[in-house]
Amino acid sequence: MYAFSAYLLWGFLPLYFLLLLPTGPWELVAWRIVLSLGFCALLLTVVRGWRRLAAIVRQPRLLLWTALAGVLIYVNWQVFILAALTGHVIETSLGYFINPIVTVVLGVLVLRERLRPTQWIALALAAVAVGVIVVGYGAFPWVALTLAFSFGLYGLVKKRLGPAVDAVSGLTLETLWLAPVGIAILLVVSTTTGLTMGAAGPWHAVLLCLVGVVTAVPLLLFAAGARRVPLTVIGLLQFVAPILQFITGAWLLGEPMPLERWIGFGLVWFALIVLTVDSLVFARRARVVSDVGALT
């Protein structure tokens, strides 16, 4: 339920961001950074986690990894919000559908993992899908690929950090690194178009103030769920968010879905089915081998 709740909230994020109009994408990301940092500081106080954070700060290697994680999550947030507020919600869903395949690619390129034949088939199908979208739709899916690779690399950095950095401390440090960027953006917006905080009515101001909570809570729920269930379950649950985003873009917001997009998405979905079945079979075999080993 922790993990499912996280992906459910992520799935409805585009609708929440659309409620925040007329706040633009740059101001929205800036508030997301600053308010997430404030919410994390509050959480650290409640759970008495400041000592844990201080211990992490004294380790330069961990600090550098959190800085890299901060850069990657900023890219992901900025591209996602730009897409959500400019009528490209369907392309954001494509990015998160592709993300599991990107994770496999990163495992090969960075961690030197060896692919099974079915994983190679899934990668080939994903490559063909991107080609179909580029040729048929006449546009390179940069939003989808940027989201997929930025979040995939973010997950890789989190894996490198491991249990040395807990969820709250990690998000606190990531947003702390980004705080100067967020403040600079707010200063630029205030001197150009003007800030929308408090200028679009009290209801809008309340929703905008809650953006830090909306950002942090799914990440914390995900961390809680990931520690309690097998990775295969997390792998299946991660499709909840892009499915909801696809439904939001295609049916609720009426974004165009020409034939070539359907073909491209269909190939990606088929690749994900292949990848999921392969993961489940491999996990079952590993469990059987482990059980036999325990008996002998």
N, C-alpha and C positions, 0 to 999 in steps of 0.2 A: 504493500500500500504506500509506503514511503516513496519508492521509485516511481510507481504508477502516478502518484499525485504530482511528482516533479514534472514528468513528461506531459501530464494533462495541463498543468499551468503553462509550460512552454508552448504547448499547442495553441493556446488562446492568446498568447502575447500580442500577435498582430492586431487583434481587435482592441486590446487594452491601449496600445500605442495610438490607434486611430481615434480613441476617445480623447486623447491629449492634444489633438489639433485645436488651435493653430500653432502649438509648439512645434518648431522645426526639428529635423533630425539631429543637427549639431547641438542645439541647446538641450534636446532630450537626452542625448548620450552624456553630456556634461553633468546634468542633474543626476543621471543614473550613477555616475562615478561618485560624485560628492555625497549623495544621499545614501548610497550603499556603504560608503566608508563610515558615515555616521551611524547607520544601523548596526554595522559590524562592531563598532566601538561600544555601542550599547550592549550588544550580545556578549562581548568579552567581559564587560563589567558584571552582567547577570550570572554568567557561568564561571566567573573568576578565572579567566583565561589569560590575563595580562602576563603572568609569569611564564606561561608557555610561549607566548609571543616574544617576550624578551629573550628567551633561550634561543629561539630561531634567529632573531636579529643578530645575535652574537656569532652566527655562522655565515661567513661571506658566501660560501658556495650555495647555500639555501636561498640567500637573499638574491643572488644573481638569477637563480631558476625562477623565483617568484616574479622578478622583474620581467623576464622573458614571457612568463605566463600572462602578466599584465598587458604586455604589448599585443599578444595574440588575442586575448579576450576583448581588448579595445577594438581591434580590427573587426572581429566577429560582431560585436555589438553595433559598431558604426554602420557596417554594410547591411546588417539585418534591419536596422531601423530605417536607413535610407530606402531600402527595398520595400519595406512594409508601408511606408508613407508615400511612396510614388507608384503604387499599383503593381508591385512585383512580388506579391505574397506567394504565388504559385512557384516562382523561381526559388524562394527561400525554402519551400518544402522540398524541391528537387535537391537543394544543397544538403539537407539533412537526410534525405534518402541515400545520397551518394556517400555520406560521411562514413558508414561502416566499411564501404569498399576502400575509401581513402585510408582508413585505419589499417586495413590489410596491406596496402601499398607501403605505408610507413613502416610496418613491421618488417617488410622485406628490405627496404632501402636503409633503414636506420638500425633495426635490431637484428638484421641478417637472418630473419626467419625464412624457412623454406615453405613454399606453397604446395598444397595438395592439388591434384588435377582439377577438382571441382572449383577450387578458388581461382585457378587460372581462367576457367570458363566464365566465372562471375566477372572477373576483371575485363575480359574481352567483350562481354556483353555491355558492360558499363561504358567502355571506350566507344563501341558502336553507337550506343545511345547518345552520347555527347556529340558524335559526328552527325547523327541524324538531326539533332536539334540545331546544330550550327548550319548545316547545309539547307535543311528544309525550312527552318524558321528564319534564317537569314541573320542571325545574331549569335555572338559567342556568349554562352551562359556564364559570364564572369561572376555574377552574384552567387550562383549556386556553387561554383568551384571555389570561390574565395571563402564562403561559409564552410564548405566541407573541409578544405585544407587548414583553415585557421583553427577550427574546432578540433580537427584531428591532431594537429600539432599541439594544441592546448592539452588534449588528453595525454599525449606522449610526455609532455613536460610534467604533468601531474603524476604520471607513472614513475618518472625519474625521481620526483620528490618523495613518493611513497608515503609511508606512515610517519615520516619525520615531521611533516607539516599537516596539522589537522585542518578540517574544512574552514572553520571560522577564521583561524589565523592566516590561512592561505589567502582567502578572499580579502581579508583586511590588508595584507601586505600588497596584494595586486592592485587594489583600489588606492592604496596609499601612494604607490609608485605613479599611478595615473592622476592623482589629485591635482598636481600642477597643470596638467593638460586640461582637465575639466575646468579649473578656475580660469585658465587663459581663454578657453572657448567662451565661457560665460561673460568675461570682460569684453571680448570682441563682439559678441552678439548684443550686449547691452549698449555698446557705442555705435552699432550699425542699425539693425532692425529693431532692437529693443527686446528685453526679456518679457516672456509671457506669464511668468509666475506672478499671480495676483491680479493680472490684467484681463483675464477672461472669466471672471466670476469665481465665487467661493468653491463651487463643486469642482471646477477645473483645478483650482489650487490644491484641493485635498487630494485629488487623483495624482497630480504631479508630485506632491510630497510623498506619496506612497510608492513611487517608482523604485526607491531604494529597497523597500521591503519586497516588492514584486520581483526584483532582481535577485536578492539574496536568498529568499525562502526556497525556491526550487533547487538552487545549488546545494543548500543544506539538506533538503529532503533527499536529493539524489545521493549525497554522501552517506546519509544514514541508511538508505536502502542498499547501496552498493556493498556495504560492510556485512549485510545480513542475508543476501541471496546469492546463488551462483551467477557467474558471469553470463551463462547462456540465457538466464531469465532476463537480465539487464539487456542483453542483445535483442531479445524479442520485444521488450517494452519500449526500446528506443524508437520503434516505428510509430508509436502513438502520436508523438508531437508532429512529425511531417504529415501524417494522415490528416490530422486536424487542421494543419496549416493549408493543405491542399483543398480540403472541403471549404475552408474559409475563403480562399482565393477564388476557387472555381464556381462555387454555388452562392455563397453569401455576398461576395464582392463582385461577382460577375466578370472576372478577368478572362481574357480570350484563351481558348484551348483548341487551336487548329489541329488538323490531323497529324502533322509532323510532331507536335508536342505530345499527343496521345501515344504515338509510336515510340518516341524517345522515353517517355515515362514508363510505357509498357515494358520496354527492354530493361530499364533500371529495376522495375518491380520483379521481373523474371530473374535478374541477376541476384536480387536480394533473397528470393525464394531459394535459389541454388545455394547461396552463402549460408542461409539460416539452416537448411536441411543438413548441409555439410557440418556445420557447427554442432548441431544436435547429435548427429551420428557419431562424430568424433568424441564429444563429451561422454556419450553413452559407452563407447568402446573403452575410453580411459577409465570410466568408473568400474566397468567389468574387470579390466586388468587389475585395478587397485583392489577390488574385492577378492579376486583370486589370489593376489599377492598376500593379502591379509590372512586368508585361509591357510596358505601353505607356509 
